[in-house]
Amino acid sequence: MVSKKPKPRKKNSSHNPNRDWHRLLGMFITVHFYGSPYEVEVEKDLTIRKQLLDIIIIKRYKDSGFNLYPAGLENMSKHNLISYKSIHESFTVWSLMELIGHYVNYRKQTSKSLSNLLPEEDYKLYGLTTHEPTQLMRKLKWKGVSQGVYDIECVGMNVRLIVLSKIPKSANNELWRLFSAKAEVVEEAISHYQEIYLNSEHSVLMQQLYEFYLKEKLPMTYTLEQFKKDFVISHLREIPTEEVLKQYSPEEVLKQYSPEEIKQYSPKEVLKQYSPKEVLKQYSLQEFLEGLSPETLEHLAIILSQLGVNQIKNQEQ
């Protein structure tokens, strides 16, 4: 599916930077589930009065051997609703109630009728949060599933809570660790994804992630400049040579080669790249004549003499 190029947004004072984190996580999850039986929808509007659910992962196809489930998502069902709280947000009791409210609306929308609702087991609810919500966990019953993953009971519903900053290192968990807001953890996760993202169209997501963390002043040792440099180098072969060379002057190009490397090419091969006029402009008349053999000079004198005779004749006429 080809997405349309988004129109530039008008700046306004109501812009919510937390929403940018939500969208970015949604795009990373979309990429993570490529090739799986699931389809990801980001910022799903579930009501007449606009209220957005961050992410929905819908199972569209039969199982195809996909096994890249990050911690906490191993129990996914047909419809998986995700609410996310980023670096400056808290997952509260109200956040939990909002998620359950989204579930109620979504279940109505996806069922044939209110009297024929799809089974409850077709739906799973997940709360993703950067930091552990200690206040929430003090107020509600919960049980640990694995490191950083908890099941919480609320109004008869089970919600799985995934604390991104507490998820352990593993190949499947690097998606969560990218959003942990811990510098050393983020850099480990980036190194895992580096080859995948540098050599694909999804590299823009990693660049956005870097920029978000730089705004937060997270102390990253692998800088955005290094990432951009590595990205350009990895994609350089995709650009025609002539397009690359247009970015540099001939002097800048030649400086990259030693005299020995340049001497590998004969003067004849080099001069073929230029017109006679361009070559002659590089020399004075004296230098040009000194470079000619006696035979060539004698031949040149005859030509010049003949030209002089013809010029006199033309003047007499």
N, C-alpha and C positions, 0 to 999 in steps of 0.2 A: 504494500500500500504506500503510495507516494503522498507525503504530506505537503500541504501548500505552504509557501514561504510566509511566515507570520509578518503582519504589518507592524511597523514600529509603534511602540506604545507611547502615548502622551504621558509626560511626567505629571504626577499630581501628588498632593500631600497625603492622600489616603493610601498610597502604595504600601503594602505590607511586606517587609523583607522576609518574614517567616514563610510567606506563601512561595517565595522563590526556592527555599529549601525543600518545600513539599513537592513542587513541580520537578525539581532536579532528582529527588529520590524516586519519584514516579517514573522518570525517564530511565534511570539506572535499572529499576525493576523490570521495565519493559524490555530492555536489552537482555537482562539476565534470563528472561523467560522466552527468548527467541528459540524456536525449534522445539518448544514444549507443547503439550496439549492445551496450554492456557493462553488466553488473550488478556492483556492488561489495559484497563481504562483509567485515565488520570483525571482527577477533578470531575467526578460524575455528579451532575446536578440532579437531585432526587425530589425536589419540591417545586411548587409553583412559585413560592418566594425563594429566591436563589439561596441554596445552602449546598455547599460542595463537600462531597466525601472525597478524601485524598486519592485513594486508589482502590480499584476493584480488579481482582484477578478471576477471570471466568474460564472454566474448563470447556473448551469448544470441541476437542477431539479426543479420541481414545488414547490411552497411555501408549507412549512410543519409546519407552526405555529412558525417559528423562529422569535424572536422579540428582539434579543440582539444587535441591531444596536447602535454603539457608536455615539455620537454627530456628525452630519454632513453627516453620511452615510445612513440616513433614506430614501434618494431618489435614492438608487442604482438601476442600470439597469442591462442589460444582461452582459455587459462588463464594468468593472470599473477599470480605470487606476490611479495608485497612484505614485506620486513622493514625496520623503521624504527628508527633510533637518534636520540633527541632531544638537546636542548641539553646535558645532562649525561652523555650516554652516548657510547661509542666503538664504531665498527663494527670488530670484530676478526676474526682468523682463525676463532675459535670462533663468532662471529656468522654467518660465512659457512657454516661446517659445519652450524650449526643450520638455516639456510635450506635447504641442500641436503637435510638430513634431513626437513624439512617437505615438500619437493618429492617425496621418495621415498614418504612416507606418503600424500600427496594424490594422487599419480599412481595408487597402488594403489586408493584409494577411488573414483576417477573412472573407472577401467577396468572392463571386464566381469569380468576374472579376471587372475590373475598370469601366465597363459600367453597372455593376449590384451590386453596393455597398450596404451593409446593411444600414438600416435607421440610421440617426444621433442620434435619440433618444435611440438607443440601447447602446450608449456609454456615460459614465460619467467620468469626469476628476476631480481628487482631488489632492490638494497640502497639504501635512502634514509638519508642521514646528514647531520646539521647541519654537522659539521666534517669536514675531509679526514682520512681515516684513514692517516696517514703510516706507522705501523708495519706495517699490513696491506699497504700498497703497496710497502714495502721487501722483504717476504717473498715476494710472489707476482708472477707475470707479469701485466702489464696493458698496455692500449693506450688512448690518448685517442680518444674518439669526437667530442666537441665540448667546449666550455668547461664544466667541472664534471661531465662525463659520461665514464665509463671502463668498459671491458670487462675483467673479471678472470677468469683461468682457475684452476679449482680442481678437482682429482680428475676431470678430463675434462669438467667442466661450465663453461659460460660464465655469469657473473653480471654484470649491468650495475649499476655503482655510480653513484649520483647524489648529488653533494655540494651540498646545498641552499644553502649560503652562498656558492657560487661560480657559481651559475646567472646568466646575463646577462638583462638586462631585455628582455621581449617580452610581447605580450598573452597568449600561451599559457603563459608561464613564471611568471606572477604567483602561481599556486597554490604553487609551490615557494618563491618569494621570501617569502611570508607566514611561512614556517617557517625562514628563514635566520638568525634571532637577531641580525641587524644592524639597529639602530634605523632608519637612513635607508632601508634597503632594504625593511624591513617597512612603513614608512609610505608609501613609493611604491606598494607592492603593495596596501595598504589603500585608497589613493585610487583605484586601479583598480577595486576591488570595491565601493567605498562605495555607489554608487547601486544596484547589484544587490542587496546584502545589506541595506541600510537599508530598502528597499521590499519585502522578502520575509520569509517565515517563517524564513529561514535567518539572520536578523540575530543570533539567539542564539549562533550559532557565532562570529561576529566579536566579540561581547561576551566570550565565553569566552576567545578568543585574547588580547584586551586584558588580561583579568584574569590570565592565565598570565604574560604578559610583565611585568605590574606586579609580580607576585610575584618575578620574576627581576631586578627593578629595572632593566629596560631603559629607557633615557632616551627616552621617547616625547613628542613635542611635541603631538600630537593625543591628548588625554586620553580616558579612559573616560567622564568626565562629559560631554565634548563629543559623544562618540559617542552616549550615551544621549539627550542633548538633541536631536541631529539625528534620531535614530530616532523620538522622540516626535513631533516636528514633522512628519516625513514620513508618520506614520500617524494624525495627529490627525483628518483628514477621515473616517476610517473609524469614528470614535466618534460616536454621536448627540450633538447640541449640548447637550441637557439633561443628559447624563451628564458632559460636560466642565464645565458651569456649576455642577454640584453640588459640585465641588471648591473652589469659591470663594464667599466671602460677597458679598452685593449690593454692599457698599461697595468690595470689591476689583475687582468687575466695572466699576462706574461710574467708578472712578479711571482706567480705561484710556481714557476718552472725555473730550474737552474740553467746556466748557459750550456752545460753539457747536454741537457735534455732538449734544448732548442736546436743545438747543432746536429741532432739526429735527422733533422729535416734539411734537405738540400736547398740552396738558394733558389734553384729553379722552382721547387715545389712551393716555396714561400711566395715568390714573386707572381706565381700563377693566380694568387688570391687578389691581386691588385691590377688596375688598368695601367697602361704605359704612362699616362699623365700623372697618376698618383705616385708612381715610382720616380719619375723625373723631378717631381716637386721636392723630393728629399735632397737633391744635390744642386750645387752651383754649377754654372756652365764650365768653369775651370775643372771642378771635380769630375764632371761628366766626361770632358775631353780627355782627361788624364787616365780615365778608365778604359779608353778605347785602344785597340791595337793599331800599329802603323798602317796595316793594310786597310783597316776600317776607316782611319783618318783620311787616307788617300782617296778612298771611295767616297767619303763624305765631302771632300774638297771638290771632287768632280761634280757631285750633285748640286753643291752650292754654286759652283761656277755656272752650271747649266741654268740654275734658277735665276742667276744674275743676268745672263744673256737674254733669257725669256722676258725678264722684267724690262730691260732696255728696249727690246723690240716692241713690247706693249706700249711703252711710253712714246716711241716714235710714231706709232699708229695713232 
